[in-house]
Structure formats: C-alpha cells, structure tokens
C-alpha cells in the first residue's frame, strides 16, 4: 500500500464533504473501494446510486466491522458526533489504518480522539477542508469541490509521518492545496473568519423571522439580504456543534464585532458621514485585496 493509493476507504458521513472526497478519489483511481456510513438509509442509497460509495451501512448497523481491513477512515460528520465515533472505532480499527476527520474545529476533535483511540492516536491526522456550499447530503457532492481549495491539517507531535503523508496525498489527489497549522491557532482563526459569520447570519435571519412584520420585510428584501444570508442555508446541526465546540474563541470574536458595531453606531449618532465613508472604503479595499490574493475560498 503506497501513500497515494487507498485500497479500502471508509467514509462516516456521506454528505457534501465526505461524498465529494470519496467521489474525487474514485474518479482519479486513488481508491478501489468505498464503504459509506451514515444515519440515513435514503442518503446512503443515493450515494451508492451516484457511484460515490460501493456499499452503505447505517450507524445502527455493524459498521465497525468494516474497520478491520480499512486503509483510511474519514470522519465527515458534525463535530458533536466525534466522541461516540472514536469510541466505536478504537477497538475495531486495523493496525495499519489511518484515521482523519473533516471537522471545522480541531481542539475538541483531538481531545475526543485522545480519550478513545489509544495506540491508534499516532495514526490520526486531524484535518479541515476549507471548501463547501450551502447544500448538504450525498446529492450535493461533486468531485471538483476541493479543487484549488485549501485543506488545513493539524498534525500532533506523535503523528506518524506515514499517516500524515497518506492523508496529504489523498487531499492533493482531490485537487486541494495542503497546509499545516497548530490546532489552537486553527480554532482562533476560524472563529473569526468562519464560525462568527455563520453565527451572525443565523442570528440575523432568526431576528427578521421573529418580527411581527416579517412577511412584509422579507417580501421586499432583495439580493443584498439573499447574498449576505446565504450561510444560513447551511446545515444547522453542524454549525450548532461547531459554535459550541469553539465557543471560547467564538465569544472573543463576537465581542470584537460588538465593539465594531458600537463604533458604527457612534458614527451614526454623530452623523459623521466622512468617518463612516472612510470605514466603508477601508472595508471595501480590504475585501478586494483578499479576493485578489486568495480568489476567495468558499467554505460555508
């Protein structure tokens, strides 16, 4: 078994991320067989019909039996499910299998892995693909999802180099650009650039929907609100788990944002149009520079 060839891939959570990962590897010939695991038989059947997986088992079935001869196990579920998944994996996973995840938070996932995996911890490579759409389920998966997108791996001191090489090679074969970060730094950054924006749009849509005149307001809303709140179409369970898991860092960012809103409010109270214009121009320029330099990674 070479680092860039996977005989048997087990994907737990055959949705947008897990399904796209499996589909990309199958289409480029990097894996021979994919077993999908998930909560919904309907979703697994859809994944098999699309050729994403070769066999599907629900979490209620004996999916742990598939781990003994697995070469790579990808956990692509909401992060709140990770502790129970690691507990199931630990006594069943084969001695050569590499385990990785696609969670948007890393410290909590690493802690869950440490609590259960034992010797297999050295073969666990924490990961986070910076890609996505507002859609979910196997029907949303497509092989080009990760092309030219970043994947962040947060290897640990005890991570085996061969395990890291195998996971890195798989993401590269999906078309992604792999980079490494410390887990603490990862969670701090993504609290600011991903988790907070999601919390904001969910809060805004909930507030608008609760108004007595919600129907009239939303009937008159245009593309601005539609574009701004696109993230609120994401998987609510997944983002709930992310926000809870990274709540300390997220609360720091929410406090910073409240202070920024306070500054805007003060400028409005003072009718200081010149200062407001300078703030808006700085923001517009910063976004233009970001899009030019990164082409705007599109994780939801």
Secondary structure, DSSP 8 states (H G I E B T S, - for coil): --TT-EEEEEEES-SHHHHHHHHHHHHTT-EEEEEEEES-HHHHHHHHHTTS-SEEEETTS-GGGGGTT-SEEEE-S-GGGHHHHHHHHHTTS-TT-EEEE--S--HHHHHHHHHH-GGGGGGEE-EEEE---S--SGGG--TTTTTT-EEEE---TT--HHHHHHHHHHHHHTT-EEEE--HHHHHHHHIIIIIHHHHHHHHHHHHHHTSTTHHHHHHH--HHHHHHTGGGGS-HHHHHHHHHHTHHHHHHHHHHHHHHHHHHHHHHHTT-HHHHHHHHHHHHHHHHHHHHHH------
